[in-house]
Amino acid sequence: KNQKQTIMTTREEKLLDLLGNDFSIKDSCFDPDLRGDFPCNVNAAEAASLAIAAGVVGLLMVVFLTMNLQQAPRGSDLMNKISDQIKSGARAFLATEYKYLTGFVIVV
């Protein structure tokens, strides 16, 4: 038990040393005591699967939040009037911006 605690302490010290000295995953994966830990033990297919799964979860969250937002009431008449004015001003701004941007792109 004492030896196990010593190993754990040594391992924790190595992690703290790595974290204190510009820690990077690449450096920790070359350390034999840390090599078996995540993310060092992940192959390319597992890493890609993890990235794809995170993307799908993100897209599902976007759909969920969009549906909740669309179901919410717009607010009072005054709020709707202000919202519509902001919307028309934003559209006018974007139209002007795209007009000048198109001219810039054609010139350049």
C-alpha positions in Angstrom: 0.0 0.0 0.0 2.8 2.4 0.9 4.5 1.6 -2.5 1.3 2.3 -4.3 0.9 5.6 -2.6 4.5 6.5 -3.5 3.8 5.6 -7.1 0.7 7.8 -7.1 2.6 10.6 -5.5 5.4 10.3 -8.1 2.8 10.2 -10.9 1.0 13.3 -9.5 4.3 15.1 -9.2 5.1 14.3 -12.8 1.7 15.7 -13.9 2.3 18.8 -11.9 5.7 19.3 -13.3 4.3 18.9 -16.8 1.5 21.4 -16.1 3.9 23.9 -14.6 6.3 23.8 -17.6 4.2 24.6 -20.6 2.2 21.4 -20.5 1.2 19.8 -23.8 -0.4 16.4 -24.5 2.4 15.6 -26.9 5.0 15.8 -24.2 2.9 13.8 -21.7 2.4 10.9 -24.2 6.2 10.4 -24.4 6.4 9.9 -20.6 6.2 6.1 -19.9 4.3 6.7 -16.6 1.6 8.7 -18.3 1.4 6.9 -21.7 -1.6 4.7 -20.9 -3.9 7.6 -20.0 -6.4 9.4 -22.2 -5.7 10.9 -24.8 -2.4 9.1 -25.3 -4.1 5.7 -25.8 -6.6 6.9 -28.4 -6.1 5.9 -32.1 -7.1 8.1 -35.0 -10.4 6.4 -35.6 -11.5 6.9 -32.0 -10.4 10.5 -32.0 -12.4 11.1 -35.2 -15.4 9.3 -33.8 -15.2 11.5 -30.7 -15.0 14.7 -32.8 -18.0 13.6 -34.9 -20.0 12.7 -31.8 -19.3 16.1 -30.3 -20.4 17.8 -33.5 -23.7 15.8 -33.6 -24.4 16.7 -30.0 -23.7 20.3 -30.8 -26.1 20.3 -33.8 -28.8 18.6 -31.7 -28.3 21.3 -29.1 -28.8 24.0 -31.8 -32.0 22.4 -33.0 -33.3 22.1 -29.4 -32.5 25.7 -28.5 -33.9 27.0 -31.8 -37.2 25.1 -31.3 -37.5 26.5 -27.7 -36.8 30.0 -29.0 -39.4 29.8 -31.7 -42.0 28.6 -29.3 -41.4 31.6 -26.9 -43.8 34.6 -27.2 -42.4 37.6 -29.1 -43.4 40.0 -26.3 -45.5 43.1 -26.0 -46.6 45.4 -28.8 -43.9 48.0 -28.0 -41.2 45.2 -28.0 -42.4 44.0 -31.4 -42.4 47.5 -32.8 -38.8 48.1 -31.5 -37.8 44.7 -32.8 -39.2 45.4 -36.3 -37.4 48.7 -36.4 -34.1 47.1 -35.5 -34.6 44.4 -38.0 -35.3 46.9 -40.9 -32.2 48.9 -39.9 -30.0 45.8 -39.8 -31.2 44.8 -43.2 -30.5 48.3 -44.6 -27.1 48.2 -43.1 -26.3 44.8 -44.5 -27.5 45.8 -48.0 -25.3 48.9 -48.0 -22.3 46.9 -46.6 -22.7 44.2 -49.3 -22.9 46.9 -52.0 -19.6 48.4 -51.0 -18.0 45.0 -50.3 -19.0 43.8 -53.8 -17.4 46.9 -55.3 -14.2 46.3 -53.3 -14.0 42.7 -54.3 -14.4 43.6 -58.0 -11.7 46.2 -57.8 -9.3 44.0 -55.9 
